[in-house]
Amino acid sequence: MKSITMAEKLLKYYDDAKKLGGLKAQMRLALITKVPSAKAVSAPDSSDNIQSFEKAMMEIKKEFM
């Protein structure tokens, strides 16, 4: 089984946001986390970043579900 790399973890949040609400949800994710998808490719998967993306996704789920 393939392990998830640093970039893949944060980019998966962008994929999930797209599934929930398309480009609008992705833009919302970037706004909340202050990490645009282009920077998510190289951003570290630190606990702070993961926590920030998790909180943002909870907010996005409330808005788009």
Buried (B, 14 or more C-beta within 10 A) or exposed (E): EEEEEBBBBBBEBBEBBBEBBEEBBBBBBBEBBEBBBEEBEEBEBEEEBBEBBEEBBEEBBEEBE
